[in-house]
Amino acid sequence: MNWPLKQFAPAESETTMNRWGAERIFAVPEDVDPSGRKEMQAHLKLGSKGSTSPRIYFLDDTEGITGRVIVGYIGPHLTNTKTK
């Protein structure tokens, strides 16, 4: 499936990560990270209507140990400078 490039964000801003980076740490298989948690900044924008616009945060491990894309979060827009 193709996704419009304008709806893909490979990373968050430095400000967002400094203030609300903890919101972007999600569960992963322990073979990806022994802690079972990993920061995920890459996300797909499912909508763009206000602060509840849904997002999918993911980790691209297609060239890593699992060979998969690991989805960490699907839900309302997480906190950033525009939602605060």
Phi and psi restraints in degrees (value plus and minus 20) as a CYANA .aco file:
   2 ASN   PHI    -112.5   -72.5
   2 ASN   PSI     126.0   166.0
   3 TRP   PHI    -143.8  -103.8
   3 TRP   PSI     114.3   154.3
   4 PRO   PHI     -77.8   -37.8
   4 PRO   PSI     110.2   150.2
   5 LEU   PHI     -76.9   -36.9
   5 LEU   PSI     -54.9   -14.9
   6 LYS   PHI     -88.7   -48.7
   6 LYS   PSI     -32.0     8.0
   7 GLN   PHI    -122.9   -82.9
   7 GLN   PSI      -8.8    31.2
   8 PHE   PHI    -133.9   -93.9
   8 PHE   PSI     112.5   152.5
   9 ALA   PHI    -143.0  -103.0
   9 ALA   PSI      95.6   135.6
  10 PRO   PHI     -93.4   -53.4
  10 PRO   PSI     -40.5    -0.5
  11 ALA   PHI    -176.1  -136.1
  11 ALA   PSI     147.0   187.0
  12 GLU   PHI    -118.2   -78.2
  12 GLU   PSI     144.8   184.8
  13 SER   PHI     -90.9   -50.9
  13 SER   PSI     139.5   179.5
  14 GLU   PHI     -81.1   -41.1
  14 GLU   PSI     -61.4   -21.4
  15 THR   PHI     -79.7   -39.7
  15 THR   PSI     -67.6   -27.6
  16 THR   PHI     -79.9   -39.9
  16 THR   PSI     -65.1   -25.1
  17 MET   PHI     -88.0   -48.0
  17 MET   PSI     -56.7   -16.7
  18 ASN   PHI     -86.0   -46.0
  18 ASN   PSI     -59.0   -19.0
  19 ARG   PHI    -109.2   -69.2
  19 ARG   PSI     -61.2   -21.2
  20 TRP   PHI    -150.1  -110.1
  20 TRP   PSI       4.2    44.2
  21 GLY   PHI     -79.0   -39.0
  21 GLY   PSI     -52.0   -12.0
  22 ALA   PHI     -81.6   -41.6
  22 ALA   PSI     -46.4    -6.4
  23 GLU   PHI     -88.6   -48.6
  23 GLU   PSI     -34.3     5.7
  24 ARG   PHI    -128.9   -88.9
  24 ARG   PSI       6.1    46.1
  25 ILE   PHI    -130.2   -90.2
  25 ILE   PSI     101.3   141.3
  26 PHE   PHI    -149.3  -109.3
  26 PHE   PSI     145.5   185.5
  27 ALA   PHI     -89.4   -49.4
  27 ALA   PSI     120.0   160.0
  28 VAL   PHI    -159.4  -119.4
  28 VAL   PSI     141.6   181.6
  29 PRO   PHI     -79.8   -39.8
  29 PRO   PSI     126.3   166.3
  30 GLU   PHI     -85.2   -45.2
  30 GLU   PSI     -39.1     0.9
  31 ASP   PHI     -95.4   -55.4
  31 ASP   PSI     -35.7     4.3
  32 VAL   PHI    -104.3   -64.3
  32 VAL   PSI     -63.4   -23.4
  33 ASP   PHI    -169.4  -129.4
  33 ASP   PSI     105.2   145.2
  34 PRO   PHI     -77.2   -37.2
  34 PRO   PSI     -43.5    -3.5
  35 SER   PHI     -95.9   -55.9
  35 SER   PSI     -35.4     4.6
  36 GLY   PHI      58.5    98.5
  36 GLY   PSI     -10.9    29.1
  37 ARG   PHI    -156.2  -116.2
  37 ARG   PSI     129.3   169.3
  38 LYS   PHI    -174.1  -134.1
  38 LYS   PSI     122.1   162.1
  39 GLU   PHI     -91.6   -51.6
  39 GLU   PSI     114.3   154.3
  40 MET   PHI    -148.4  -108.4
  40 MET   PSI      95.5   135.5
  41 GLN   PHI    -122.9   -82.9
  41 GLN   PSI     -51.0   -11.0
  42 ALA   PHI     -85.3   -45.3
  42 ALA   PSI     115.7   155.7
  43 HIS   PHI    -173.1  -133.1
  43 HIS   PSI     137.2   177.2
  44 LEU   PHI    -127.5   -87.5
  44 LEU   PSI     117.4   157.4
  45 LYS   PHI    -115.0   -75.0
  45 LYS   PSI      94.5   134.5
  46 LEU   PHI    -107.2   -67.2
  46 LEU   PSI     -38.3     1.7
  47 GLY   PHI    -179.5  -139.5
  47 GLY   PSI     150.1   190.1
  48 SER   PHI    -162.4  -122.4
  48 SER   PSI      21.4    61.4
  49 LYS   PHI    -130.8   -90.8
  49 LYS   PSI      66.1   106.1
  50 GLY   PHI      57.2    97.2
  50 GLY   PSI    -185.2  -145.2
  51 SER   PHI     -97.4   -57.4
  51 SER   PSI     -29.3    10.7
  52 THR   PHI    -116.0   -76.0
  52 THR   PSI     -16.8    23.2
  53 SER   PHI     -71.5   -31.5
  53 SER   PSI      98.6   138.6
  54 PRO   PHI     -83.7   -43.7
  54 PRO   PSI     129.5   169.5
  55 ARG   PHI    -154.9  -114.9
  55 ARG   PSI     134.3   174.3
  56 ILE   PHI    -141.2  -101.2
  56 ILE   PSI      95.7   135.7
  57 TYR   PHI    -117.7   -77.7
  57 TYR   PSI     117.1   157.1
  58 PHE   PHI    -168.6  -128.6
  58 PHE   PSI     143.6   183.6
  59 LEU   PHI    -139.9   -99.9
  59 LEU   PSI     102.5   142.5
  60 ASP   PHI    -104.6   -64.6
  60 ASP   PSI      81.9   121.9
  61 ASP   PHI    -131.0   -91.0
  61 ASP   PSI       4.8    44.8
  62 THR   PHI     -83.0   -43.0
  62 THR   PSI     -45.6    -5.6
  63 GLU   PHI    -126.7   -86.7
  63 GLU   PSI      -8.6    31.4
  64 GLY   PHI    -122.7   -82.7
  64 GLY   PSI    -176.4  -136.4
  65 ILE   PHI     -87.1   -47.1
  65 ILE   PSI     -54.0   -14.0
  66 THR   PHI    -109.6   -69.6
  66 THR   PSI     -45.7    -5.7
  67 GLY   PHI      50.6    90.6
  67 GLY   PSI       2.0    42.0
  68 ARG   PHI    -149.8  -109.8
  68 ARG   PSI     147.8   187.8
  69 VAL   PHI    -116.5   -76.5
  69 VAL   PSI     104.9   144.9
  70 ILE   PHI    -124.0   -84.0
  70 ILE   PSI      98.1   138.1
  71 VAL   PHI    -107.0   -67.0
  71 VAL   PSI     105.4   145.4
  72 GLY   PHI    -119.8   -79.8
  72 GLY   PSI     -47.7    -7.7
  73 TYR   PHI    -177.5  -137.5
  73 TYR   PSI     116.4   156.4
  74 ILE   PHI    -153.6  -113.6
  74 ILE   PSI      99.4   139.4
  75 GLY   PHI     149.9   189.9
  75 GLY   PSI    -186.6  -146.6
  76 PRO   PHI     -79.0   -39.0
  76 PRO   PSI     135.2   175.2
  77 HIS   PHI     -70.2   -30.2
  77 HIS   PSI     111.1   151.1
  78 LEU   PHI     -97.3   -57.3
  78 LEU   PSI     147.3   187.3
  79 THR   PHI     -85.0   -45.0
  79 THR   PSI     115.4   155.4
  80 ASN   PHI    -172.8  -132.8
  80 ASN   PSI    -192.8  -152.8
  81 THR   PHI     -85.0   -45.0
  81 THR   PSI     -42.8    -2.8
  82 LYS   PHI    -108.7   -68.7
  82 LYS   PSI     -38.7     1.3
  83 THR   PHI    -116.0   -76.0
  83 THR   PSI     -37.2     2.8
